[in-house]
Amino acid sequence: MRLVVDLNRCQGYAQCAFLAPDVFEMHGEEALLYDPHADQAQHDAVVRAAAACPVQAIFVEGVAGLGEVGEEAPAATGAQGREASDAR
């Protein structure tokens, strides 16, 4: 399994470190450290961590709906990276 975290998008909410502590670790209050080649045994925890990321900064290879590694991340707009809706 291979994963990538968009560290420009990551806001340090640490949901990933809480859900998959063997793969993700907070260094200080804002810096995230992670294993890009996490063990397959961590698959379920990594998928839960990616799904729980408030800003969708985690991309996991081969997991539908969570972005694909190498796929361009969608442009972040709005307060939490969600697309802004047109109120007209």
PyMOL Python script that loads the backbone (N, CA, C, O; Angstrom):
from pymol import cmd

cmd.read_pdbstr("""\
ATOM      1  N   MET A   1       0.858  -1.174   0.000  1.00  0.00           N
ATOM      2  CA  MET A   1       0.000   0.000   0.000  1.00  0.00           C
ATOM      3  C   MET A   1       0.900   1.233   0.000  1.00  0.00           C
ATOM      4  O   MET A   1       1.921   1.282   0.686  1.00  0.00           O
ATOM      5  N   ARG A   2       0.497   2.214  -0.781  1.00  0.00           N
ATOM      6  CA  ARG A   2       1.248   3.468  -0.844  1.00  0.00           C
ATOM      7  C   ARG A   2       0.292   4.609  -0.597  1.00  0.00           C
ATOM      8  O   ARG A   2      -0.830   4.615  -1.104  1.00  0.00           O
ATOM      9  N   LEU A   3       0.741   5.582   0.190  1.00  0.00           N
ATOM     10  CA  LEU A   3      -0.100   6.736   0.447  1.00  0.00           C
ATOM     11  C   LEU A   3       0.720   8.015   0.388  1.00  0.00           C
ATOM     12  O   LEU A   3       1.939   8.015   0.561  1.00  0.00           O
ATOM     13  N   VAL A   4       0.008   9.099   0.138  1.00  0.00           N
ATOM     14  CA  VAL A   4       0.599  10.428   0.054  1.00  0.00           C
ATOM     15  C   VAL A   4      -0.285  11.372   0.839  1.00  0.00           C
ATOM     16  O   VAL A   4      -1.511  11.304   0.762  1.00  0.00           O
ATOM     17  N   VAL A   5       0.349  12.257   1.599  1.00  0.00           N
ATOM     18  CA  VAL A   5      -0.389  13.292   2.305  1.00  0.00           C
ATOM     19  C   VAL A   5      -0.005  14.627   1.687  1.00  0.00           C
ATOM     20  O   VAL A   5       1.178  14.953   1.589  1.00  0.00           O
ATOM     21  N   ASP A   6      -0.993  15.391   1.272  1.00  0.00           N
ATOM     22  CA  ASP A   6      -0.754  16.738   0.766  1.00  0.00           C
ATOM     23  C   ASP A   6      -0.499  17.628   1.977  1.00  0.00           C
ATOM     24  O   ASP A   6      -1.435  18.108   2.618  1.00  0.00           O
ATOM     25  N   LEU A   7       0.776  17.840   2.281  1.00  0.00           N
ATOM     26  CA  LEU A   7       1.146  18.584   3.483  1.00  0.00           C
ATOM     27  C   LEU A   7       0.813  20.066   3.386  1.00  0.00           C
ATOM     28  O   LEU A   7       0.786  20.757   4.404  1.00  0.00           O
ATOM     29  N   ASN A   8       0.560  20.565   2.187  1.00  0.00           N
ATOM     30  CA  ASN A   8       0.091  21.944   2.035  1.00  0.00           C
ATOM     31  C   ASN A   8      -1.375  22.067   2.438  1.00  0.00           C
ATOM     32  O   ASN A   8      -1.810  23.118   2.910  1.00  0.00           O
ATOM     33  N   ARG A   9      -2.118  21.008   2.253  1.00  0.00           N
ATOM     34  CA  ARG A   9      -3.528  20.993   2.595  1.00  0.00           C
ATOM     35  C   ARG A   9      -3.746  20.616   4.069  1.00  0.00           C
ATOM     36  O   ARG A   9      -4.684  21.100   4.702  1.00  0.00           O
ATOM     37  N   CYS A  10      -2.877  19.750   4.609  1.00  0.00           N
ATOM     38  CA  CYS A  10      -3.010  19.261   5.986  1.00  0.00           C
ATOM     39  C   CYS A  10      -3.030  20.435   6.968  1.00  0.00           C
ATOM     40  O   CYS A  10      -2.201  21.342   6.883  1.00  0.00           O
ATOM     41  N   GLN A  11      -3.981  20.406   7.894  1.00  0.00           N
ATOM     42  CA  GLN A  11      -4.124  21.465   8.888  1.00  0.00           C
ATOM     43  C   GLN A  11      -3.769  21.007  10.295  1.00  0.00           C
ATOM     44  O   GLN A  11      -3.947  21.761  11.251  1.00  0.00           O
ATOM     45  N   GLY A  12      -3.272  19.786  10.436  1.00  0.00           N
ATOM     46  CA  GLY A  12      -2.837  19.290  11.731  1.00  0.00           C
ATOM     47  C   GLY A  12      -3.954  18.906  12.675  1.00  0.00           C
ATOM     48  O   GLY A  12      -3.776  18.984  13.891  1.00  0.00           O
ATOM     49  N   TYR A  13      -5.104  18.493  12.157  1.00  0.00           N
ATOM     50  CA  TYR A  13      -6.212  18.070  13.019  1.00  0.00           C
ATOM     51  C   TYR A  13      -5.896  16.767  13.759  1.00  0.00           C
ATOM     52  O   TYR A  13      -6.499  16.483  14.794  1.00  0.00           O
ATOM     53  N   ALA A  14      -4.962  15.979  13.238  1.00  0.00           N
ATOM     54  CA  ALA A  14      -4.441  14.753  13.860  1.00  0.00           C
ATOM     55  C   ALA A  14      -5.440  13.603  13.927  1.00  0.00           C
ATOM     56  O   ALA A  14      -5.226  12.663  14.692  1.00  0.00           O
ATOM     57  N   GLN A  15      -6.509  13.645  13.162  1.00  0.00           N
ATOM     58  CA  GLN A  15      -7.436  12.513  13.132  1.00  0.00           C
ATOM     59  C   GLN A  15      -6.724  11.268  12.620  1.00  0.00           C
ATOM     60  O   GLN A  15      -6.984  10.164  13.099  1.00  0.00           O
ATOM     61  N   CYS A  16      -5.832  11.437  11.654  1.00  0.00           N
ATOM     62  CA  CYS A  16      -5.103  10.298  11.103  1.00  0.00           C
ATOM     63  C   CYS A  16      -4.188   9.670  12.157  1.00  0.00           C
ATOM     64  O   CYS A  16      -4.102   8.445  12.253  1.00  0.00           O
ATOM     65  N   ALA A  17      -3.512  10.494  12.939  1.00  0.00           N
ATOM     66  CA  ALA A  17      -2.610   9.989  13.978  1.00  0.00           C
ATOM     67  C   ALA A  17      -3.392   9.269  15.072  1.00  0.00           C
ATOM     68  O   ALA A  17      -2.881   8.329  15.682  1.00  0.00           O
ATOM     69  N   PHE A  18      -4.607   9.694  15.321  1.00  0.00           N
ATOM     70  CA  PHE A  18      -5.454   9.039  16.308  1.00  0.00           C
ATOM     71  C   PHE A  18      -5.935   7.676  15.794  1.00  0.00           C
ATOM     72  O   PHE A  18      -5.950   6.698  16.542  1.00  0.00           O
ATOM     73  N   LEU A  19      -6.329   7.615  14.512  1.00  0.00           N
ATOM     74  CA  LEU A  19      -6.907   6.397  13.947  1.00  0.00           C
ATOM     75  C   LEU A  19      -5.886   5.388  13.444  1.00  0.00           C
ATOM     76  O   LEU A  19      -6.174   4.192  13.407  1.00  0.00           O
ATOM     77  N   ALA A  20      -4.701   5.844  13.057  1.00  0.00           N
ATOM     78  CA  ALA A  20      -3.656   4.941  12.560  1.00  0.00           C
ATOM     79  C   ALA A  20      -2.293   5.382  13.116  1.00  0.00           C
ATOM     80  O   ALA A  20      -1.437   5.855  12.368  1.00  0.00           O
ATOM     81  N   PRO A  21      -2.098   5.223  14.430  1.00  0.00           N
ATOM     82  CA  PRO A  21      -0.879   5.729  15.064  1.00  0.00           C
ATOM     83  C   PRO A  21       0.411   5.037  14.619  1.00  0.00           C
ATOM     84  O   PRO A  21       1.498   5.581  14.810  1.00  0.00           O
ATOM     85  N   ASP A  22       0.302   3.842  14.028  1.00  0.00           N
ATOM     86  CA  ASP A  22       1.502   3.167  13.537  1.00  0.00           C
ATOM     87  C   ASP A  22       1.959   3.710  12.188  1.00  0.00           C
ATOM     88  O   ASP A  22       3.057   3.394  11.731  1.00  0.00           O
ATOM     89  N   VAL A  23       1.122   4.523  11.550  1.00  0.00           N
ATOM     90  CA  VAL A  23       1.438   5.078  10.230  1.00  0.00           C
ATOM     91  C   VAL A  23       1.639   6.592  10.286  1.00  0.00           C
ATOM     92  O   VAL A  23       2.542   7.124   9.639  1.00  0.00           O
ATOM     93  N   PHE A  24       0.800   7.285  11.057  1.00  0.00           N
ATOM     94  CA  PHE A  24       0.835   8.742  11.141  1.00  0.00           C
ATOM     95  C   PHE A  24       1.262   9.169  12.544  1.00  0.00           C
ATOM     96  O   PHE A  24       0.885   8.545  13.536  1.00  0.00           O
ATOM     97  N   GLU A  25       2.049  10.233  12.612  1.00  0.00           N
ATOM     98  CA  GLU A  25       2.493  10.746  13.906  1.00  0.00           C
ATOM     99  C   GLU A  25       2.630  12.258  13.822  1.00  0.00           C
ATOM    100  O   GLU A  25       3.185  12.795  12.863  1.00  0.00           O
ATOM    101  N   MET A  26       2.121  12.924  14.829  1.00  0.00           N
ATOM    102  CA  MET A  26       2.274  14.377  14.885  1.00  0.00           C
ATOM    103  C   MET A  26       3.625  14.691  15.520  1.00  0.00           C
ATOM    104  O   MET A  26       3.989  14.128  16.552  1.00  0.00           O
ATOM    105  N   HIS A  27       4.350  15.587  14.891  1.00  0.00           N
ATOM    106  CA  HIS A  27       5.634  16.058  15.409  1.00  0.00           C
ATOM    107  C   HIS A  27       5.408  17.510  15.796  1.00  0.00           C
ATOM    108  O   HIS A  27       5.352  18.389  14.937  1.00  0.00           O
ATOM    109  N   GLY A  28       5.280  17.753  17.086  1.00  0.00           N
ATOM    110  CA  GLY A  28       4.886  19.075  17.541  1.00  0.00           C
ATOM    111  C   GLY A  28       3.386  19.215  17.383  1.00  0.00           C
ATOM    112  O   GLY A  28       2.659  18.221  17.390  1.00  0.00           O
ATOM    113  N   GLU A  29       2.925  20.438  17.241  1.00  0.00           N
ATOM    114  CA  GLU A  29       1.480  20.660  17.139  1.00  0.00           C
ATOM    115  C   GLU A  29       0.957  20.670  15.710  1.00  0.00           C
ATOM    116  O   GLU A  29      -0.242  20.496  15.495  1.00  0.00           O
ATOM    117  N   GLU A  30       1.837  20.870  14.726  1.00  0.00           N
ATOM    118  CA  GLU A  30       1.340  21.005  13.357  1.00  0.00           C
ATOM    119  C   GLU A  30       2.015  20.124  12.321  1.00  0.00           C
ATOM    120  O   GLU A  30       1.436  19.910  11.256  1.00  0.00           O
ATOM    121  N   ALA A  31       3.201  19.605  12.574  1.00  0.00           N
ATOM    122  CA  ALA A  31       3.932  18.837  11.576  1.00  0.00           C
ATOM    123  C   ALA A  31       3.534  17.363  11.624  1.00  0.00           C
ATOM    124  O   ALA A  31       3.541  16.746  12.689  1.00  0.00           O
ATOM    125  N   LEU A  32       3.191  16.811  10.478  1.00  0.00           N
ATOM    126  CA  LEU A  32       2.775  15.420  10.384  1.00  0.00           C
ATOM    127  C   LEU A  32       3.908  14.588   9.786  1.00  0.00           C
ATOM    128  O   LEU A  32       4.477  14.953   8.757  1.00  0.00           O
ATOM    129  N   LEU A  33       4.226  13.484  10.427  1.00  0.00           N
ATOM    130  CA  LEU A  33       5.152  12.487   9.898  1.00  0.00           C
ATOM    131  C   LEU A  33       4.320  11.258   9.554  1.00  0.00           C
ATOM    132  O   LEU A  33       3.386  10.914  10.277  1.00  0.00           O
ATOM    133  N   TYR A  34       4.664  10.588   8.434  1.00  0.00           N
ATOM    134  CA  TYR A  34       3.910   9.393   8.063  1.00  0.00           C
ATOM    135  C   TYR A  34       4.771   8.455   7.247  1.00  0.00           C
ATOM    136  O   TYR A  34       5.776   8.865   6.667  1.00  0.00           O
ATOM    137  N   ASP A  35       4.376   7.193   7.203  1.00  0.00           N
ATOM    138  CA  ASP A  35       5.069   6.164   6.430  1.00  0.00           C
ATOM    139  C   ASP A  35       4.356   6.035   5.089  1.00  0.00           C
ATOM    140  O   ASP A  35       3.239   5.520   5.044  1.00  0.00           O
ATOM    141  N   PRO A  36       4.975   6.492   3.985  1.00  0.00           N
ATOM    142  CA  PRO A  36       4.297   6.444   2.687  1.00  0.00           C
ATOM    143  C   PRO A  36       4.093   5.024   2.154  1.00  0.00           C
ATOM    144  O   PRO A  36       3.281   4.804   1.255  1.00  0.00           O
ATOM    145  N   HIS A  37       4.834   4.065   2.714  1.00  0.00           N
ATOM    146  CA  HIS A  37       4.692   2.662   2.296  1.00  0.00           C
ATOM    147  C   HIS A  37       4.220   1.839   3.479  1.00  0.00           C
ATOM    148  O   HIS A  37       4.887   0.891   3.893  1.00  0.00           O
ATOM    149  N   ALA A  38       3.079   2.199   4.016  1.00  0.00           N
ATOM    150  CA  ALA A  38       2.529   1.529   5.191  1.00  0.00           C
ATOM    151  C   ALA A  38       2.316   0.050   4.908  1.00  0.00           C
ATOM    152  O   ALA A  38       2.006  -0.343   3.784  1.00  0.00           O
ATOM    153  N   ASP A  39       2.485  -0.748   5.927  1.00  0.00           N
ATOM    154  CA  ASP A  39       2.291  -2.188   5.848  1.00  0.00           C
ATOM    155  C   ASP A  39       0.837  -2.508   5.507  1.00  0.00           C
ATOM    156  O   ASP A  39      -0.074  -1.811   5.953  1.00  0.00           O
ATOM    157  N   GLN A  40       0.623  -3.540   4.734  1.00  0.00           N
ATOM    158  CA  GLN A  40      -0.729  -3.940   4.328  1.00  0.00           C
ATOM    159  C   GLN A  40      -1.609  -4.252   5.538  1.00  0.00           C
ATOM    160  O   GLN A  40      -2.831  -4.126   5.464  1.00  0.00           O
ATOM    161  N   ALA A  41      -1.005  -4.651   6.630  1.00  0.00           N
ATOM    162  CA  ALA A  41      -1.759  -4.933   7.857  1.00  0.00           C
ATOM    163  C   ALA A  41      -2.427  -3.676   8.406  1.00  0.00           C
ATOM    164  O   ALA A  41      -3.376  -3.770   9.185  1.00  0.00           O
ATOM    165  N   GLN A  42      -1.944  -2.508   8.010  1.00  0.00           N
ATOM    166  CA  GLN A  42      -2.496  -1.233   8.462  1.00  0.00           C
ATOM    167  C   GLN A  42      -3.570  -0.692   7.523  1.00  0.00           C
ATOM    168  O   GLN A  42      -4.087   0.404   7.737  1.00  0.00           O
ATOM    169  N   HIS A  43      -3.904  -1.452   6.490  1.00  0.00           N
ATOM    170  CA  HIS A  43      -4.818  -0.989   5.447  1.00  0.00           C
ATOM    171  C   HIS A  43      -6.117  -0.408   6.003  1.00  0.00           C
ATOM    172  O   HIS A  43      -6.476   0.722   5.670  1.00  0.00           O
ATOM    173  N   ASP A  44      -6.822  -1.157   6.837  1.00  0.00           N
ATOM    174  CA  ASP A  44      -8.120  -0.688   7.345  1.00  0.00           C
ATOM    175  C   ASP A  44      -7.979   0.597   8.157  1.00  0.00           C
ATOM    176  O   ASP A  44      -8.797   1.509   8.031  1.00  0.00           O
ATOM    177  N   ALA A  45      -6.940   0.667   8.988  1.00  0.00           N
ATOM    178  CA  ALA A  45      -6.726   1.869   9.799  1.00  0.00           C
ATOM    179  C   ALA A  45      -6.401   3.071   8.915  1.00  0.00           C
ATOM    180  O   ALA A  45      -6.865   4.179   9.183  1.00  0.00           O
ATOM    181  N   VAL A  46      -5.602   2.856   7.855  1.00  0.00           N
ATOM    182  CA  VAL A  46      -5.245   3.949   6.949  1.00  0.00           C
ATOM    183  C   VAL A  46      -6.476   4.435   6.183  1.00  0.00           C
ATOM    184  O   VAL A  46      -6.654   5.640   6.004  1.00  0.00           O
ATOM    185  N   VAL A  47      -7.316   3.519   5.735  1.00  0.00           N
ATOM    186  CA  VAL A  47      -8.541   3.900   5.019  1.00  0.00           C
ATOM    187  C   VAL A  47      -9.453   4.714   5.938  1.00  0.00           C
ATOM    188  O   VAL A  47     -10.011   5.725   5.512  1.00  0.00           O
ATOM    189  N   ARG A  48      -9.608   4.289   7.187  1.00  0.00           N
ATOM    190  CA  ARG A  48     -10.420   5.054   8.140  1.00  0.00           C
ATOM    191  C   ARG A  48      -9.812   6.431   8.381  1.00  0.00           C
ATOM    192  O   ARG A  48     -10.534   7.425   8.450  1.00  0.00           O
ATOM    193  N   ALA A  49      -8.483   6.494   8.510  1.00  0.00           N
ATOM    194  CA  ALA A  49      -7.809   7.773   8.743  1.00  0.00           C
ATOM    195  C   ALA A  49      -8.001   8.716   7.557  1.00  0.00           C
ATOM    196  O   ALA A  49      -8.273   9.902   7.741  1.00  0.00           O
ATOM    197  N   ALA A  50      -7.860   8.188   6.340  1.00  0.00           N
ATOM    198  CA  ALA A  50      -8.034   9.018   5.142  1.00  0.00           C
ATOM    199  C   ALA A  50      -9.470   9.527   5.046  1.00  0.00           C
ATOM    200  O   ALA A  50      -9.695  10.687   4.701  1.00  0.00           O
ATOM    201  N   ALA A  51     -10.431   8.677   5.345  1.00  0.00           N
ATOM    202  CA  ALA A  51     -11.838   9.078   5.279  1.00  0.00           C
ATOM    203  C   ALA A  51     -12.169  10.115   6.342  1.00  0.00           C
ATOM    204  O   ALA A  51     -13.044  10.955   6.131  1.00  0.00           O
ATOM    205  N   ALA A  52     -11.483  10.070   7.482  1.00  0.00           N
ATOM    206  CA  ALA A  52     -11.769  10.984   8.587  1.00  0.00           C
ATOM    207  C   ALA A  52     -11.061  12.330   8.453  1.00  0.00           C
ATOM    208  O   ALA A  52     -11.361  13.255   9.207  1.00  0.00           O
ATOM    209  N   CYS A  53     -10.140  12.457   7.520  1.00  0.00           N
ATOM    210  CA  CYS A  53      -9.395  13.709   7.373  1.00  0.00           C
ATOM    211  C   CYS A  53     -10.353  14.845   6.988  1.00  0.00           C
ATOM    212  O   CYS A  53     -10.985  14.789   5.933  1.00  0.00           O
ATOM    213  N   PRO A  54     -10.463  15.870   7.837  1.00  0.00           N
ATOM    214  CA  PRO A  54     -11.409  16.962   7.563  1.00  0.00           C
ATOM    215  C   PRO A  54     -11.119  17.735   6.282  1.00  0.00           C
ATOM    216  O   PRO A  54     -12.028  18.333   5.706  1.00  0.00           O
ATOM    217  N   VAL A  55      -9.863  17.734   5.826  1.00  0.00           N
ATOM    218  CA  VAL A  55      -9.509  18.494   4.630  1.00  0.00           C
ATOM    219  C   VAL A  55      -9.145  17.583   3.458  1.00  0.00           C
ATOM    220  O   VAL A  55      -8.648  18.052   2.433  1.00  0.00           O
ATOM    221  N   GLN A  56      -9.395  16.267   3.613  1.00  0.00           N
ATOM    222  CA  GLN A  56      -9.141  15.281   2.562  1.00  0.00           C
ATOM    223  C   GLN A  56      -7.720  15.404   1.997  1.00  0.00           C
ATOM    224  O   GLN A  56      -7.531  15.482   0.783  1.00  0.00           O
ATOM    225  N   ALA A  57      -6.736  15.419   2.883  1.00  0.00           N
ATOM    226  CA  ALA A  57      -5.336  15.576   2.488  1.00  0.00           C
ATOM    227  C   ALA A  57      -4.619  14.249   2.275  1.00  0.00           C
ATOM    228  O   ALA A  57      -3.464  14.245   1.851  1.00  0.00           O
ATOM    229  N   ILE A  58      -5.270  13.123   2.557  1.00  0.00           N
ATOM    230  CA  ILE A  58      -4.632  11.803   2.471  1.00  0.00           C
ATOM    231  C   ILE A  58      -5.139  11.075   1.239  1.00  0.00           C
ATOM    232  O   ILE A  58      -6.346  10.939   1.038  1.00  0.00           O
ATOM    233  N   PHE A  59      -4.204  10.604   0.412  1.00  0.00           N
ATOM    234  CA  PHE A  59      -4.519   9.878  -0.812  1.00  0.00           C
ATOM    235  C   PHE A  59      -3.911   8.492  -0.707  1.00  0.00           C
ATOM    236  O   PHE A  59      -2.713   8.353  -0.460  1.00  0.00           O
ATOM    237  N   VAL A  60      -4.740   7.455  -0.897  1.00  0.00           N
ATOM    238  CA  VAL A  60      -4.312   6.070  -0.753  1.00  0.00           C
ATOM    239  C   VAL A  60      -4.423   5.374  -2.098  1.00  0.00           C
ATOM    240  O   VAL A  60      -5.465   5.440  -2.750  1.00  0.00           O
ATOM    241  N   GLU A  61      -3.363   4.711  -2.512  1.00  0.00           N
ATOM    242  CA  GLU A  61      -3.350   3.996  -3.781  1.00  0.00           C
ATOM    243  C   GLU A  61      -4.335   2.834  -3.745  1.00  0.00           C
ATOM    244  O   GLU A  61      -4.297   2.006  -2.834  1.00  0.00           O
ATOM    245  N   GLY A  62      -5.207   2.777  -4.732  1.00  0.00           N
ATOM    246  CA  GLY A  62      -6.112   1.653  -4.877  1.00  0.00           C
ATOM    247  C   GLY A  62      -7.358   1.687  -4.019  1.00  0.00           C
ATOM    248  O   GLY A  62      -8.046   0.671  -3.922  1.00  0.00           O
ATOM    249  N   VAL A  63      -7.682   2.805  -3.390  1.00  0.00           N
ATOM    250  CA  VAL A  63      -8.890   2.886  -2.572  1.00  0.00           C
ATOM    251  C   VAL A  63      -9.828   3.898  -3.221  1.00  0.00           C
ATOM    252  O   VAL A  63      -9.569   5.102  -3.205  1.00  0.00           O
ATOM    253  N   ALA A  64     -10.910   3.400  -3.788  1.00  0.00           N
ATOM    254  CA  ALA A  64     -11.871   4.255  -4.483  1.00  0.00           C
ATOM    255  C   ALA A  64     -12.473   5.281  -3.537  1.00  0.00           C
ATOM    256  O   ALA A  64     -12.797   4.970  -2.392  1.00  0.00           O
ATOM    257  N   GLY A  65     -12.619   6.500  -4.023  1.00  0.00           N
ATOM    258  CA  GLY A  65     -13.256   7.551  -3.248  1.00  0.00           C
ATOM    259  C   GLY A  65     -12.308   8.317  -2.342  1.00  0.00           C
ATOM    260  O   GLY A  65     -12.693   9.349  -1.794  1.00  0.00           O
ATOM    261  N   LEU A  66     -11.085   7.845  -2.168  1.00  0.00           N
ATOM    262  CA  LEU A  66     -10.136   8.535  -1.298  1.00  0.00           C
ATOM    263  C   LEU A  66      -9.013   9.181  -2.095  1.00  0.00           C
ATOM    264  O   LEU A  66      -8.011   9.611  -1.524  1.00  0.00           O
ATOM    265  N   GLY A  67      -9.173   9.250  -3.393  1.00  0.00           N
ATOM    266  CA  GLY A  67      -8.123   9.796  -4.238  1.00  0.00           C
ATOM    267  C   GLY A  67      -7.128   8.696  -4.544  1.00  0.00           C
ATOM    268  O   GLY A  67      -6.977   7.752  -3.768  1.00  0.00           O
ATOM    269  N   GLU A  68      -6.474   8.811  -5.637  1.00  0.00           N
ATOM    270  CA  GLU A  68      -5.455   7.853  -6.025  1.00  0.00           C
ATOM    271  C   GLU A  68      -4.109   8.544  -5.953  1.00  0.00           C
ATOM    272  O   GLU A  68      -3.987   9.708  -6.333  1.00  0.00           O
ATOM    273  N   VAL A  69      -3.103   7.843  -5.470  1.00  0.00           N
ATOM    274  CA  VAL A  69      -1.756   8.386  -5.470  1.00  0.00           C
ATOM    275  C   VAL A  69      -1.386   8.666  -6.914  1.00  0.00           C
ATOM    276  O   VAL A  69      -1.563   7.814  -7.784  1.00  0.00           O
ATOM    277  N   GLY A  70      -0.876   9.851  -7.164  1.00  0.00           N
ATOM    278  CA  GLY A  70      -0.519  10.242  -8.514  1.00  0.00           C
ATOM    279  C   GLY A  70      -1.631  11.010  -9.204  1.00  0.00           C
ATOM    280  O   GLY A  70      -1.388  11.689 -10.202  1.00  0.00           O
ATOM    281  N   GLU A  71      -2.829  10.913  -8.694  1.00  0.00           N
ATOM    282  CA  GLU A  71      -3.966  11.657  -9.227  1.00  0.00           C
ATOM    283  C   GLU A  71      -3.895  13.071  -8.668  1.00  0.00           C
ATOM    284  O   GLU A  71      -3.594  13.265  -7.490  1.00  0.00           O
ATOM    285  N   GLU A  72      -4.165  14.034  -9.494  1.00  0.00           N
ATOM    286  CA  GLU A  72      -4.125  15.419  -9.015  1.00  0.00           C
ATOM    287  C   GLU A  72      -5.227  15.631  -7.993  1.00  0.00           C
ATOM    288  O   GLU A  72      -6.385  15.286  -8.224  1.00  0.00           O
ATOM    289  N   ALA A  73      -4.849  16.202  -6.865  1.00  0.00           N
ATOM    290  CA  ALA A  73      -5.820  16.476  -5.805  1.00  0.00           C
ATOM    291  C   ALA A  73      -6.786  17.548  -6.277  1.00  0.00           C
ATOM    292  O   ALA A  73      -6.373  18.485  -6.961  1.00  0.00           O
ATOM    293  N   PRO A  74      -8.061  17.435  -5.929  1.00  0.00           N
ATOM    294  CA  PRO A  74      -9.023  18.466  -6.320  1.00  0.00           C
ATOM    295  C   PRO A  74      -8.681  19.799  -5.676  1.00  0.00           C
ATOM    296  O   PRO A  74      -8.158  19.845  -4.563  1.00  0.00           O
ATOM    297  N   ALA A  75      -8.975  20.867  -6.370  1.00  0.00           N
ATOM    298  CA  ALA A  75      -8.680  22.203  -5.846  1.00  0.00           C
ATOM    299  C   ALA A  75      -9.498  22.463  -4.598  1.00  0.00           C
ATOM    300  O   ALA A  75     -10.699  22.197  -4.563  1.00  0.00           O
ATOM    301  N   ALA A  76      -8.848  22.981  -3.582  1.00  0.00           N
ATOM    302  CA  ALA A  76      -9.542  23.272  -2.324  1.00  0.00           C
ATOM    303  C   ALA A  76     -10.081  24.696  -2.361  1.00  0.00           C
ATOM    304  O   ALA A  76      -9.355  25.653  -2.630  1.00  0.00           O
ATOM    305  N   THR A  77     -11.365  24.803  -2.084  1.00  0.00           N
ATOM    306  CA  THR A  77     -11.986  26.118  -1.974  1.00  0.00           C
ATOM    307  C   THR A  77     -12.884  26.092  -0.763  1.00  0.00           C
ATOM    308  O   THR A  77     -13.317  25.020  -0.341  1.00  0.00           O
ATOM    309  N   GLY A  78     -13.167  27.208  -0.209  1.00  0.00           N
ATOM    310  CA  GLY A  78     -14.020  27.251   0.964  1.00  0.00           C
ATOM    311  C   GLY A  78     -13.224  27.024   2.239  1.00  0.00           C
ATOM    312  O   GLY A  78     -12.011  26.819   2.192  1.00  0.00           O
ATOM    313  N   ALA A  79     -13.897  27.061   3.359  1.00  0.00           N
ATOM    314  CA  ALA A  79     -13.251  27.005   4.664  1.00  0.00           C
ATOM    315  C   ALA A  79     -12.589  25.668   4.955  1.00  0.00           C
ATOM    316  O   ALA A  79     -11.518  25.644   5.562  1.00  0.00           O
ATOM    317  N   GLN A  80     -13.184  24.560   4.547  1.00  0.00           N
ATOM    318  CA  GLN A  80     -12.637  23.260   4.884  1.00  0.00           C
ATOM    319  C   GLN A  80     -12.239  22.472   3.634  1.00  0.00           C
ATOM    320  O   GLN A  80     -12.198  21.242   3.682  1.00  0.00           O
ATOM    321  N   GLY A  81     -11.948  23.137   2.525  1.00  0.00           N
ATOM    322  CA  GLY A  81     -11.564  22.437   1.323  1.00  0.00           C
ATOM    323  C   GLY A  81     -12.758  21.957   0.514  1.00  0.00           C
ATOM    324  O   GLY A  81     -12.581  21.261  -0.486  1.00  0.00           O
ATOM    325  N   ARG A  82     -13.952  22.309   0.918  1.00  0.00           N
ATOM    326  CA  ARG A  82     -15.140  21.939   0.167  1.00  0.00           C
ATOM    327  C   ARG A  82     -15.396  22.974  -0.907  1.00  0.00           C
ATOM    328  O   ARG A  82     -15.030  24.140  -0.759  1.00  0.00           O
ATOM    329  N   GLU A  83     -16.018  22.551  -1.977  1.00  0.00           N
ATOM    330  CA  GLU A  83     -16.330  23.499  -3.027  1.00  0.00           C
ATOM    331  C   GLU A  83     -17.358  24.502  -2.517  1.00  0.00           C
ATOM    332  O   GLU A  83     -18.334  24.134  -1.863  1.00  0.00           O
ATOM    333  N   ALA A  84     -17.126  25.756  -2.823  1.00  0.00           N
ATOM    334  CA  ALA A  84     -18.066  26.794  -2.425  1.00  0.00           C
ATOM    335  C   ALA A  84     -19.294  26.693  -3.321  1.00  0.00           C
ATOM    336  O   ALA A  84     -19.166  26.534  -4.535  1.00  0.00           O
ATOM    337  N   SER A  85     -20.465  26.783  -2.741  1.00  0.00           N
ATOM    338  CA  SER A  85     -21.685  26.722  -3.542  1.00  0.00           C
ATOM    339  C   SER A  85     -22.078  28.115  -3.976  1.00  0.00           C
ATOM    340  O   SER A  85     -21.834  29.098  -3.277  1.00  0.00           O
ATOM    341  N   ASP A  86     -22.685  28.179  -5.131  1.00  0.00           N
ATOM    342  CA  ASP A  86     -23.158  29.455  -5.666  1.00  0.00           C
ATOM    343  C   ASP A  86     -24.536  29.719  -5.093  1.00  0.00           C
ATOM    344  O   ASP A  86     -25.466  28.956  -5.356  1.00  0.00           O
ATOM    345  N   ALA A  87     -24.689  30.764  -4.330  1.00  0.00           N
ATOM    346  CA  ALA A  87     -25.931  31.060  -3.608  1.00  0.00           C
ATOM    347  C   ALA A  87     -26.968  31.772  -4.467  1.00  0.00           C
ATOM    348  O   ALA A  87     -27.977  32.236  -3.935  1.00  0.00           O
ATOM    349  N   ARG A  88     -26.758  31.871  -5.759  1.00  0.00           N
ATOM    350  CA  ARG A  88     -27.729  32.561  -6.620  1.00  0.00           C
ATOM    351  C   ARG A  88     -28.963  31.788  -6.846  1.00  0.00           C
ATOM    352  O   ARG A  88     -29.861  32.250  -7.550  1.00  0.00           O
TER     353      ARG A  88
END
""", "prot")
cmd.dss("prot")
cmd.show_as("cartoon", "prot")
cmd.util.cbc("prot")
cmd.orient("prot")
